[in-house]
Amino acid sequence: MGHLVTIATCSLNQWALDFQGNYERIMTSIAIAKERGASLRVGPELEIPGYGCYDHFLEGDTVLHSWEVLAKILESEEATGIVCDIGMPIVHKNVIYNCRVIIHDHNILLIRPKMWLANDGNYRELRYFTPWAKHRQWEDHYLPRMIQKITDQVKVPFGDAVVSTQDTCIGVELCEELFTPASPHILMGLDGVEIFTNSSGSHHELRKLYTRVELIKEATLKLGGIYLYANQQGCDGDRLYYDGCAMIAVNGQLVAQGSQFSLQEVEVVSATVDLEDVRAHRAKSSRSMQASESERYHRVEVPFALSNKHWSEVHDPTLRKTLEPRYHRPEEEIALGPACWLWDYLRRSRAVGYFIPLSGGIDSCATAVITYSMCRLVADAARNGDQQVIADARRMTGEPPNSNYLPTDPSEFCKRIFHTCYMGTENSSIETRSRAKELAEAIGSYHVDLNMDTIVTSVRDLFGFVTGVRPRFRVQGGSDAENLALQNIQARLRMVLAYLFAQLLPWVRGKYGGLLVLGSANVDESLRGYLTKYDCSSADVNPIGGISKTDLKKFIAYARNKFDLPILTSFLDATPTAELEPITESYVQSDEADMGMTYDELSIFGRLRKVEKCGPYSTFTKLVHDWGSFLSPTQIAEKVKLFFFEYARNRHKMTTITPAYHAEQYSPDDNRFDLRPFLYPSRFPWQFRKIDEVAATLPDHSGEGKAKVE
């Protein structure tokens, strides 16, 4: 041992355009890093303005205020004695770039612009930023006068360069660049860069963390090196939850890993590493041959070292210790991710709680249990002395500033901020009413139970008075049009009542403020369009709108044991039903019967349509192989055509869908993730004809396998 370096990375709960709060969280992370003896601190992508500013990045104010925050950091004594890698937008020669600014002791060492931008799925970086296309090239960037006064620098290097200290070399890689086939760390590593920093704005998606961890490990497994990964953590103003998990890897092994889900505003991850381990790992003939031929990066040379202590002075028990990556199971991710997102949304919206129409079905049940999980996280944080969580909880519960109230009991806190309501009609069953009441009692929510038949009847009578015709349900001899309209009346009136109660229940309880209404349509129902436009799917936010029915059931089974909620068994055993039609001896409404397909089938259709980018015909050709052992080609063709017909004719509903937590790769969210027309040729005549023609020619192998869709 001879070159020991203590380094730090972090996860920050930044908020778009909250320059003051973002500045304070950055400074807190720097202070913690210095307390731990770190000589290098790395922060998340665009941490000064917040990653989710979107079109605000096009405003000059966003860039101006980012410089103002950087000026405060540069002039502070707290940010001296440590190299800081900080993210912000910068205009260079009238072009807006997503940049990292490397600073040390009141000086800017390098501005490194992002070279490969994220522009898929939820990301639209090319809308605001331009990639730096001059690889291994740099230019002079002339600093704003406010910065010149602090740094005594007129210009600094801007471009694809690296920082060379007296003992090592540091290179920057930004978020998406790690995910590209030819990542910058490869060429930088071959040119002698030993420490790589990666600042990300990476959001949570179920089962995604494994990919990220493997890429970080792989980055230095063959190449050798030290990799610091920083990420935003929390809801910074929209549908995404950035899931933190700051990490440090050395030569392909993790040595430090932060939390993926947390209510903490600042989490710093640090480690002491030995630069000699990197050099020993790189002492391979084939690597040396490639390195000797590599092109040179411009080095910004600085007169200081990162390793400022002799190895005999360092007594860090974690030195040279590796760890196995920590992963949550999908059901745990559902319990934690949406709960953290709900907490951030609630406290930052300044509302005093949540309201949900509790139907007695599994979707609203899952939403309620996620909200209860949020209350459990708040209680845990309060017991651990998290002052920000305690202050937010006191404000939303109406406690005075000098109150000693601590939200350490999740059920008690739930009673204060979470409101549930069963809105029954003559079509509702005793079972769903009872389940809703028992669930509310189990989690502690403030529960209301009502019958809304008089309102439904009034609307029905009004229509009859105006038209002279009174609509009837199908089981009463009515047409399909009458049947659907009567169901939709009930569904839409529930939305109206939800907002009424959300506005007035705090007043009833002697409190000031309003409640946010929670939606509970899952991703499969949204994809299929199995919901009423402007019904209870219309709300303020929806924590399960990006989660499949299959995953929700697994989550409920997990929560039953983890949260000690035995009532959840009855939800799992119940048949999913909308309860919008009269129940008779021979008919009980069922979701899957109404849809003409199972929830498992919907998940498969969703992944093929979005993730595998299949149209109707490609979907059919793939499912012939997957389902051909238990369904005939003609049966598969009918299922494919039914799905795409229903998807197409209901796509318009996605234009008004409630903002939902993004958790699934096949989300049909129309806002920015899944951009499609909302007026389709719903019967796809050309595509469906080709499917029928091919299906007629294929042999039938059904009956040769197990009749199950997975």
BELKALIN-V385657 format. One record per helix or strand of 3 or more residues. SS is the DSSP state (alpha for helix, beta for strand). FROM is the first residue (numbers start at 1). LEN is the number of residues. Records with the same first field share a line. If there is no record, write none. Layout:
# BELKALIN-V385657
SS=FROM-LEN ; FROM-LEN
This chain:
# BELKALIN-V385657
beta=4-9 ; 40-3 ; 83-10 ; 95-10 ; 107-7 ; 138-5 ; 155-5 ; 162-3 ; 169-6 ; 195-6 ; 226-9 ; 247-4 ; 253-5 ; 266-9 ; 299-3 ; 354-4 ; 418-7 ; 446-6 ; 516-3
alpha=19-17 ; 51-8 ; 60-16 ; 125-3 ; 145-7 ; 176-4 ; 184-7 ; 209-13 ; 275-7 ; 285-8 ; 311-3 ; 330-20 ; 362-22 ; 387-10 ; 410-8 ; 430-14 ; 453-15 ; 474-3 ; 480-29 ; 523-6 ; 549-14 ; 568-6 ; 591-5 ; 599-13 ; 616-12 ; 633-23 ; 685-13
